[in-house]
């Protein structure tokens, strides 16, 4: 889950609070995302490992795919504070296993 930037656009955390960027889901593996952010975008990267069973991983992936399909029909905005990359993954993890991330409790994405 990330802010959708228009060609040449730059992310700004303050602008991200005011419905400036659409929400999008991008798919890839750890290598794709980590190399892109560290080598090409020169971002600091932090990993938040989850310990999920294979069934929970499948549930989380289905939940993410379901949300991505909903966005195709009904776009939403990214929000730096409430609807951001880390928070949305927390929502999906908690859908897969309630309480997986007890610090994140929104009822829905």
C-alpha positions in Angstrom: 0.0 0.0 0.0 1.5 3.3 -1.0 0.7 6.8 -2.3 0.3 6.9 -6.0 2.5 9.6 -7.4 2.0 11.1 -10.8 4.9 11.1 -13.3 7.8 13.0 -11.7 5.8 13.7 -8.5 7.4 13.6 -5.1 5.8 12.4 -1.9 5.4 15.0 0.8 4.1 13.9 4.2 2.1 17.1 4.8 0.4 16.9 1.4 -0.3 13.3 2.2 -2.6 14.5 5.0 -4.9 16.3 2.6 -6.2 13.8 0.0 -3.4 14.7 -2.5 -2.4 11.2 -3.4 -4.5 8.2 -4.4 -4.0 5.0 -2.5 -2.5 2.1 -4.5 -1.3 -1.4 -3.8 1.8 -2.6 -5.5 2.9 -6.2 -5.6 6.4 -7.8 -5.5 8.7 -9.6 -3.2 11.0 -8.3 -0.5 13.9 -8.0 -2.9 11.9 -6.0 -5.4 10.8 -3.4 -2.8 13.9 -3.2 -0.7 16.3 -2.8 -3.6 14.0 -0.2 -5.2 13.8 1.9 -2.1 17.4 1.6 -0.9 19.3 1.6 -4.2 17.1 3.8 -6.5 15.1 6.0 -4.2 17.7 6.3 -1.4 15.2 5.7 1.4 15.9 4.2 4.8 14.1 0.9 5.1 12.7 -0.7 8.2 11.5 -4.3 8.4 8.6 -5.3 10.6 8.6 -9.1 10.5 5.4 -11.0 11.3 5.2 -14.6 12.5 2.2 -15.9 10.7 1.2 -19.5 9.8 0.9 -20.4 6.1 -2.9 -20.2 6.4 -2.7 -16.7 8.0 -0.3 -15.6 5.2 -2.8 -16.8 2.6 -5.7 -15.0 4.4 -3.6 -11.8 4.6 -2.8 -12.0 0.9 -6.4 -12.6 0.0 -7.4 -9.6 2.1 -4.9 -7.4 0.4 -6.0 -8.6 -3.1 -9.6 -8.0 -2.1 -8.8 -4.4 -1.0 -6.8 -3.8 -4.2 -9.8 -5.0 -6.3 -12.1 -2.6 -4.3 -9.8 0.3 -5.1 -10.1 -0.5 -8.8 -13.8 0.1 -8.5 -13.8 2.8 -5.8 -10.6 4.7 -5.5 -9.6 6.2 -2.1 -6.9 8.5 -0.9 -3.7 7.8 0.9 -3.4 9.5 4.2 0.0 10.0 5.9 -1.5 9.5 9.3 -4.5 7.2 9.0 -4.3 5.3 5.7 -0.6 4.7 5.1 1.6 1.8 4.1 2.5 0.5 7.6 -1.0 1.1 9.0 -2.8 -0.7 6.2 -0.5 -3.7 6.4 -1.3 -3.8 10.1 -5.0 -3.8 9.3 -4.5 -6.8 6.9 -2.3 -8.6 9.5 -5.0 -8.2 12.1 -7.7 -9.5 9.6 -5.5 -12.6 9.2 -4.9 -13.1 12.9 -6.9 -10.8 15.3 -4.4 -9.2 17.6 -1.4 -9.9 15.4 -0.4 -6.2 15.8 -2.2 -5.1 19.0 -1.0 -1.5 18.6 -3.1 -1.1 15.4 -6.9 -1.4 15.9 -8.9 0.2 13.2 -12.0 -1.9 12.4 -11.7 -1.6 8.6 -9.3 -0.5 5.9 
